[in-house]
Amino acid sequence: DAGITQSPRHKVTETGTPVTLRCHQTENHRYMYWYRQDPGHGLRLIHYSYGVKDTDKGEVSDGYSVSRSKTEDFLLTLESATSSQTSVYFCAISGGQGASGYTFGSGTRLTVV
Amino acid sequence: QQQVKQSPQSLIVQKGGISIINCAYENTAFDYFPWYQQFPGKGPALLIAIRPDVSEKKEGRFTISFNKSAKQFSLHIMDSQPGDSATYFCAASGGFKTIFGAGTRLFVKA
């Protein structure tokens, strides 16, 4: 999607290994979010950021950490990947808080074997 | 955990028909109710949204109906087209919190 890119698009990793997913935006938006999408669960918030070095937990944050050292980049790290973290991960950005709509990236499909 | 309940899970509609997807929420603090459309292999895209001070919003063939007292809202797709075949998510937002419904997979038969 224009203005927001995620990398990698696909990744297969082994159980117990650390994994970092990257979200890069060119919109200079203050708010950035990481969601995971699983069948039957919709999108669930992992972590979000409301500014450089300002982050907070979402509803499914266990096993995940994030960092935001620059406005444009928001990194999601799986400290020690587990099979339950196999999912599609989406980054989203917004100019305001949630009540202004999100722009989502194209997603990263992560498989933990 | 606050929920947004979305129904149906899947929907098949004839071309030219009306598609209706329903959502219900619990938290009265939510103040923004968007709908997202997602095609396979893509991220969700904002389709249309409404705030609780209005009961209906229409954009082209897409209409949101909002019932504040019942804490329910719905998406109506008029004159449904095969190109509308996608997964639709409702959501409810307030502050930093956005809760998504589980999604509805819509298939429009040509």
HADDOCK unambig.tbl for C-alpha pairs under 7 A between the chains (distance, minus, plus):
assign (segid A and resid 40 and name CA) (segid B and resid 102 and name CA) 5.40 0.50 0.50
assign (segid A and resid 41 and name CA) (segid B and resid 102 and name CA) 4.90 0.50 0.50
assign (segid A and resid 42 and name CA) (segid B and resid 100 and name CA) 6.03 0.50 0.50
assign (segid A and resid 42 and name CA) (segid B and resid 101 and name CA) 5.71 0.50 0.50
assign (segid A and resid 42 and name CA) (segid B and resid 102 and name CA) 3.88 0.50 0.50
assign (segid A and resid 42 and name CA) (segid B and resid 103 and name CA) 5.77 0.50 0.50
assign (segid A and resid 43 and name CA) (segid B and resid 100 and name CA) 5.88 0.50 0.50
assign (segid A and resid 97 and name CA) (segid B and resid 95 and name CA) 5.75 0.50 0.50
assign (segid A and resid 97 and name CA) (segid B and resid 96 and name CA) 5.45 0.50 0.50
assign (segid A and resid 98 and name CA) (segid B and resid 93 and name CA) 5.69 0.50 0.50
assign (segid A and resid 98 and name CA) (segid B and resid 94 and name CA) 6.42 0.50 0.50
assign (segid A and resid 98 and name CA) (segid B and resid 95 and name CA) 5.90 0.50 0.50
assign (segid A and resid 98 and name CA) (segid B and resid 96 and name CA) 5.28 0.50 0.50
assign (segid A and resid 98 and name CA) (segid B and resid 97 and name CA) 6.33 0.50 0.50
assign (segid A and resid 98 and name CA) (segid B and resid 98 and name CA) 6.09 0.50 0.50
assign (segid A and resid 99 and name CA) (segid B and resid 32 and name CA) 5.24 0.50 0.50
assign (segid A and resid 99 and name CA) (segid B and resid 93 and name CA) 5.59 0.50 0.50
assign (segid A and resid 99 and name CA) (segid B and resid 94 and name CA) 6.15 0.50 0.50
assign (segid A and resid 99 and name CA) (segid B and resid 95 and name CA) 6.71 0.50 0.50
assign (segid A and resid 101 and name CA) (segid B and resid 34 and name CA) 6.96 0.50 0.50
assign (segid A and resid 101 and name CA) (segid B and resid 46 and name CA) 6.69 0.50 0.50
assign (segid A and resid 102 and name CA) (segid B and resid 46 and name CA) 6.87 0.50 0.50
assign (segid A and resid 103 and name CA) (segid B and resid 45 and name CA) 6.60 0.50 0.50
assign (segid A and resid 104 and name CA) (segid B and resid 43 and name CA) 5.49 0.50 0.50
assign (segid A and resid 104 and name CA) (segid B and resid 44 and name CA) 6.10 0.50 0.50
assign (segid A and resid 104 and name CA) (segid B and resid 45 and name CA) 6.71 0.50 0.50
assign (segid A and resid 105 and name CA) (segid B and resid 43 and name CA) 5.60 0.50 0.50
assign (segid A and resid 106 and name CA) (segid B and resid 42 and name CA) 4.95 0.50 0.50
assign (segid A and resid 106 and name CA) (segid B and resid 43 and name CA) 4.52 0.50 0.50
assign (segid A and resid 107 and name CA) (segid B and resid 42 and name CA) 6.97 0.50 0.50
assign (segid A and resid 107 and name CA) (segid B and resid 43 and name CA) 6.08 0.50 0.50
